[in-house]
Amino acid sequence: MALAGEKYSVFRAFNRFGLGRRIEMPEADANAAEKDPKAYLQQELNSQSAMITSSELVDTQSNLAAYFEQQAMKKAMREGADANAAQQPETSTKPKMQSVQREALLNEVEARILKAYEAPAGFLERWVWFWSNHFSVSVAKSGLVRATAGSFEREAIRPHVLGSFGDILFAVETHPTMLAYLDNRDSIGPDSRAGLKRSKGLNENLAREIMELHTLGVGSGYTQADVTAFARVITGWTFAGANNNKQEPGVFYFEPNRHQPGAQTIMGKSYRQNDIAQGKAVLADLAIHPATAKHIAFKVARHFVADVPPPELVDNLSRNFTKTRGDLKALANTLLDDDLAWSTPVDKLKSPLEYLVSVSRGLGFEPTKPQQMLRALKELGQPTWQPPGPNGFGDTNDVWASPEGLKVRLAYATLLVRQAQMQDSPSDLLQALLGNGVSHDTQQTVARAESRQQGLALLFMSPEFQRR
């Protein structure tokens, strides 16, 4: 469903690029957005930080130290319980322990959602979420990933979303969470000292996903031989476990005993560097490869503009990526500067996360219940940091536009309306949130609601509110 509206409208600024208007928006911000919507979004990039700070949040190293300690305690308790069961099988029960990864996940979700709720327009948070999904990990992989998925986003994604793509790429691929998720911790060069001793070999998962998903993209000219060579290059990229005598638990380090020795050829280029420098050189080349520019440009345009984005917009983004050697702030500004990014008809359905946050912002209802949000996102098909695969959550309408998904949206919109106890007129709120982006049919539907609660629910289920 395509919706009309003037090109540089506040409606498009907040809904296509951001997370919806906040009903509690300061007057100065509202005036700035009305005066120049595009400049308002650009100012968010210049004045806001993508970082999250909270006393409740801890770094990956601390999370992993606590996780390893708890795993050791659980093992000791199991062994003790098993010993007791052997002596007193009829009365023995196994002890239970609160999961440290569950606590870490809840704290991270609450901080993440509050950051989005409080954002001026939400463009910077949308930009963070885009890159977090591009470099996906899944908490379903293991307790270790579950304990660190939030700190992974804070440490590897957020510091670099307005910096160099090469920097974010290196930060992601050397983070313990990604190394654990894609099994590079278990990858050993067959001809390395460890490989010869243990008769173990390569795990190609990380190398394959870096080339297929994170940089070049499918069909960009690399071969299986290139994947295998790259997997050899990044052998030895690991992180310290619980009983490492070289590093503190949870710290990334290069293990030369596991590294496949010798030069490797990838996409026609020979890499003869020693140790970790070899992998750094490959990543640096992949980061600025023309295929990477095209792959990233298409994904950005698809996410923010249309399932099938205008080719001219994709080309413009790709040229900028190449010209700036992957400057991500420049890429975001190029998106905002392109008329096609504004004039293309509004037709993309908000993801469940975007939808729930925009409802909260529209109601002025601070989302301080992380368990409720986790449950809602799971029921809506977008469980937090748990995509169906390394390629992340889908980014097209068909992923979210199921009848069951829309039914669950209505249920949670109604729940949030009830919890917020909003007293504003639904018609007044509709105008305040969506302005000139609202059709006459939607205005009539909301105005004819039988109750304030029903009118608000209809507002949040309207095509104009759900689409961006």
SVG drawing of the C-alpha trace seen along z (x, -y; Angstrom):
<svg xmlns="http://www.w3.org/2000/svg" viewBox="-19 -26 74 71">
<polyline fill="none" stroke="black" stroke-width="0.4" points="0.0,0.0 1.6,-3.2 0.8,-6.3 1.0,-9.9 2.7,-12.8 5.0,-15.7 8.6,-14.6 10.5,-16.3 7.6,-15.8 7.9,-15.4 5.9,-12.2 8.6,-10.6 11.4,-12.0 10.1,-10.3 8.6,-7.1 10.8,-6.2 14.1,-7.1 13.2,-7.2 11.1,-5.5 8.0,-7.7 7.3,-11.0 7.5,-11.2 4.3,-12.7 6.5,-14.2 8.8,-15.8 10.4,-19.1 8.9,-22.2 12.3,-23.2 12.8,-19.8 9.3,-19.9 9.9,-23.3 13.3,-22.2 11.7,-19.1 8.9,-21.1 11.2,-23.7 13.6,-21.3 13.0,-17.5 16.1,-16.5 18.4,-18.8 16.8,-17.5 17.8,-14.0 21.3,-15.1 21.6,-17.0 20.9,-13.7 23.9,-12.2 26.1,-15.1 24.9,-15.7 23.8,-12.3 25.9,-9.4 25.2,-5.8 26.7,-4.6 24.8,-3.3 26.0,-3.9 24.3,-2.3 25.5,-1.1 23.5,2.1 25.6,3.1 28.9,4.8 31.5,5.6 31.9,8.8 35.0,9.8 33.1,9.5 30.1,11.2 32.2,14.2 34.1,14.4 30.8,14.6 29.5,17.1 32.6,19.3 32.4,19.2 28.8,20.2 29.4,23.1 32.1,24.4 29.8,24.1 27.0,25.9 29.4,28.7 30.5,29.0 26.9,29.0 25.9,31.6 28.7,33.8 27.9,33.4 24.2,34.1 25.1,37.2 27.3,38.4 24.5,37.8 22.0,39.5 24.2,42.6 24.2,42.8 20.5,41.6 18.7,42.1 15.2,41.7 15.7,38.2 18.3,36.6 17.3,33.5 19.4,31.5 20.1,27.9 19.0,25.0 20.8,21.7 19.7,18.4 21.2,17.8 23.7,15.0 23.1,14.8 19.3,14.2 20.1,11.2 22.6,9.8 20.0,10.1 17.3,8.4 19.5,5.5 20.7,5.1 17.2,5.2 15.9,2.5 18.8,0.2 18.5,0.7 14.8,0.0 15.1,-3.1 17.8,-4.4 15.4,-4.1 12.4,-5.5 14.4,-8.7 16.0,-9.3 15.1,-12.6 13.9,-11.0 15.4,-7.6 17.4,-7.6 20.7,-6.9 19.1,-4.0 17.7,-2.6 21.2,-2.9 22.6,-0.9 19.9,1.7 20.6,2.1 24.3,2.8 23.5,5.1 21.3,7.1 23.9,7.1 26.4,8.6 23.9,10.9 24.6,13.3 22.0,15.5 21.4,16.1 20.1,19.6 23.6,20.7 24.8,21.1 24.7,19.6 27.9,17.9 26.4,15.9 23.2,15.3 25.4,13.7 27.2,11.4 24.9,10.5 24.1,7.2 27.6,6.3 28.7,7.4 26.3,4.7 27.6,2.1 31.3,2.9 31.6,3.9 28.7,2.1 27.8,-1.1 31.3,-2.7 31.8,-2.3 28.4,-3.0 29.5,-6.5 33.1,-5.5 34.9,-3.3 33.3,-0.1 36.8,1.4 36.9,0.6 33.4,2.1 34.3,5.2 37.5,5.8 35.7,5.1 32.9,7.6 35.1,10.4 37.5,10.3 34.8,10.1 34.4,13.2 30.6,13.3 31.1,13.6 34.0,16.0 31.9,18.2 28.7,17.9 30.5,18.8 32.8,21.4 36.2,19.9 37.3,20.7 37.4,24.3 39.1,23.7 42.7,25.0 45.1,24.9 45.8,28.5 49.5,27.8 49.8,25.7 51.5,27.1 48.2,27.7 46.7,29.2 49.5,31.7 49.3,32.7 45.5,33.0 44.6,34.0 42.0,31.3 41.2,29.0 39.4,26.0 36.0,24.6 34.9,22.4 31.8,20.8 33.2,17.4 35.2,17.1 32.2,18.0 29.8,15.6 32.3,12.7 32.5,13.1 28.8,14.0 27.0,11.8 29.3,9.2 31.2,8.0 31.1,9.2 27.7,10.8 26.4,13.8 27.4,14.1 30.2,11.6 32.9,13.8 34.6,15.5 34.9,19.3 34.9,22.1 38.7,22.2 38.7,18.5 36.5,19.4 38.9,22.2 42.0,20.0 40.4,17.3 39.5,19.9 43.1,20.8 44.1,17.1 42.0,16.6 42.9,19.7 44.3,18.7 41.7,15.9 40.2,16.9 39.5,15.7 40.5,16.9 38.3,19.4 38.0,20.1 41.4,21.8 43.6,19.9 47.1,19.2 47.9,16.6 45.0,14.2 42.2,13.1 38.9,14.9 36.9,13.4 39.8,11.5 40.4,11.8 43.9,13.0 45.9,14.6 47.1,18.1 50.1,18.8 50.1,22.5 46.7,22.8 47.5,20.7 47.9,22.3 51.4,21.3 52.3,19.9 50.9,17.6 47.3,17.9 45.7,16.7 42.2,15.1 40.4,13.8 43.7,13.8 45.8,11.9 48.5,13.6 48.7,12.7 52.2,13.5 51.9,11.6 52.7,13.4 50.3,14.3 47.4,11.9 48.6,9.4 47.6,11.8 43.9,11.7 43.9,8.0 45.2,7.5 42.4,9.7 39.7,7.9 41.0,4.5 40.8,5.5 37.3,7.0 36.1,3.8 36.8,1.6 36.0,4.1 33.6,2.9 31.4,5.9 31.2,4.9 30.1,1.4 27.3,2.7 26.2,5.2 26.0,2.7 24.4,0.0 21.6,2.4 20.9,3.5 20.8,-0.1 18.4,-1.2 16.2,1.9 16.0,1.4 15.2,-2.3 13.3,-2.8 11.8,0.1 11.9,3.9 13.0,3.2 14.9,-0.1 15.5,-2.5 18.6,-1.4 19.8,-5.0 19.7,-5.3 21.7,-2.0 24.2,-3.3 24.6,-6.6 25.1,-4.9 27.6,-2.5 29.6,-5.3 29.8,-7.1 30.9,-4.0 33.7,-3.5 34.7,-7.2 34.9,-7.5 36.4,-4.0 33.5,-3.0 32.8,-6.1 29.5,-5.1 28.5,-8.6 29.0,-9.8 26.9,-6.9 24.0,-7.8 24.2,-11.4 24.2,-10.3 21.0,-8.4 19.3,-11.5 20.6,-13.7 19.1,-11.6 15.7,-12.7 14.7,-9.2 15.1,-8.2 12.3,-10.6 10.1,-10.5 9.7,-6.7 6.2,-5.8 5.8,-4.6 5.2,-0.9 7.5,0.9 6.0,2.5 7.8,1.7 9.5,4.6 8.0,5.7 10.8,3.9 10.3,0.7 6.5,1.0 6.5,1.5 9.0,-1.3 7.0,-3.7 3.8,-2.8 5.5,-3.5 6.9,-6.8 3.5,-7.8 1.8,-7.1 4.6,-8.7 4.8,-5.4 8.3,-4.6 9.0,-0.9 10.6,0.3 9.4,3.9 12.1,5.8 10.4,9.2 7.2,7.9 9.2,6.6 11.1,9.9 7.8,11.8 6.1,9.5 9.0,9.6 9.1,13.4 5.4,13.7 5.7,11.2 8.5,13.3 11.5,11.1 13.0,12.4 15.8,10.2 19.2,11.1 17.8,14.4 17.5,14.3 16.8,17.5 20.4,17.6 23.6,15.6 21.9,13.6 19.8,11.9 16.1,11.1 14.4,10.6 14.0,7.1 11.1,7.3 7.3,6.9 6.5,10.6 8.5,11.4 6.2,9.4 2.9,9.1 1.2,12.3 -2.4,12.3 -1.2,13.8 1.5,11.2 -0.9,8.4 -3.3,10.0 -0.5,10.1 0.4,6.4 -3.2,5.4 -3.1,7.3 0.1,5.6 -1.0,2.2 -4.2,2.6 -2.1,3.7 0.2,0.7 -2.7,-1.7 -4.3,-0.3 -1.1,-0.5 -0.4,-4.0 -3.8,-5.3 -3.6,-7.9 -6.3,-10.6 -5.7,-12.5 -8.4,-12.3 -7.4,-9.6 -8.1,-12.1 -5.8,-14.7 -3.1,-12.2 -3.4,-10.9 -2.8,-14.4 0.1,-15.0 1.9,-11.8 1.3,-11.5 0.3,-14.9 0.1,-15.2 0.8,-11.5 -2.8,-10.5 -5.4,-9.5 -9.1,-10.7 -10.2,-7.0 -7.9,-6.6 -9.1,-9.9 -12.7,-8.8 -12.0,-5.3 -10.3,-6.7 -12.9,-9.4 -15.8,-6.9 -14.3,-4.6 -16.7,-3.6 -14.2,-4.4 -10.9,-6.2 -9.1,-2.9 -10.5,-1.5 -9.7,-4.7 -6.1,-4.6 -5.8,-0.9 -7.1,-1.7 -4.6,-4.6 -1.7,-2.3 -3.0,0.4 -3.5,-2.1 -1.5,-1.6 0.1,-5.0 1.4,-4.2 2.5,-0.7 4.3,-1.5 7.4,-3.5"/>
</svg>
